Amino acid sequence: MRLDKFLKVSRIIKRRTVANDACSGGRVSLNGRVAKPGADVKEGDVLEIRFGNRVGSYRILGVKETVRKEGAAELYEVLEEDAQTKAERGEE
């Protein structure tokens, strides 16, 4: 699955256009390398997303084309995340 689509389906980033812009801007790393929006993601990959001075790290646990909002959090494991990013994702 494409990286920008995974970010949207997993709801780490709410809109695909925003995910695409983040990837194109060099703010998303996949397994330690800057990734483009079309990069292929698979289970076990580690994502790092930087927005300003905030950083979030996630391990991909599953890749599905569609998922309900309630099941989106099962697609990844949070490795590192600040409180503001967690709140924006809807977790407290």
N, C-alpha and C positions, 0 to 999 in steps of 0.2 A: 504494500500500500504506500502511496505517496506520503511524504512527511507532512505536508500542509493539510491533507485530508485527515490523517491520523490526529493531528492536533485539534482539529475541529470535532471529529467524531468522539474523541476522548474528553472533549470540553475543557482541555487545558487552556486553549484559546477559543473563545466563543464563536468567532467568525472566520471562515476560510480565507477571506481576503486579508484579514489582519495576520493570520498565520503565514500566508504567502509573503506579505510585506516583511514580516519578522525574519523569515528565512532568507529572502532576497537581500535584506540589509545586513546579513552576517551576524544576527543575534541569536541564532540557534545552532548548537553543536550536536552532532550525532556521533557517539563513541569517540569524543575528543577532537573531532574535525568539524570545521564549519560546514554546514549542510545547506544545499539548495532545496527549494520547495518540492522538487520531483524526486528527491533521494528516497530510496526504498527502505522502509522500516520493517523490522521483524522482532519477534519475542527475544528478550534478553538485551536489546540495545539500550543504551543510556543516553538520554536527552538532557541538554543543558540550555536553558532559555534565559537571556539577559534583557531586561527592560530597565534602562537607566542604571541605577546602582543596585537594583534588585536582581537576584539570581535564583532560579529554580532548577533542581535536578530531579529527573524522573527515570525509573526503569520500566521499560515496556513489558507488560505481563501477557498481553494478548492483542491480536490484531483482528478486528471485525469491521466489515463494511458499514454496518448500521448497528446501533445500540440505543436502547432507551436511556433517558436521562438518569434514571436510578442505577443503571448498570455501567455507566461511563467510568466511574472511579475504579472499577475492577480491571480496566485495561492497563493501568499503570500503578506503580508504587512510588510514593514521594520519598526521595532520598534526602533532599534539602530544600527548604522553602522558608521565606520570611513570613511574618504574620500578615502583612498587607496583601501579599500574593495569595495566601491561603484564604483570606476573607473575600477577595475578589473572585476566587474560584467557587465560593459558596460554602466553604468549610470553616468552622470556627474552632 
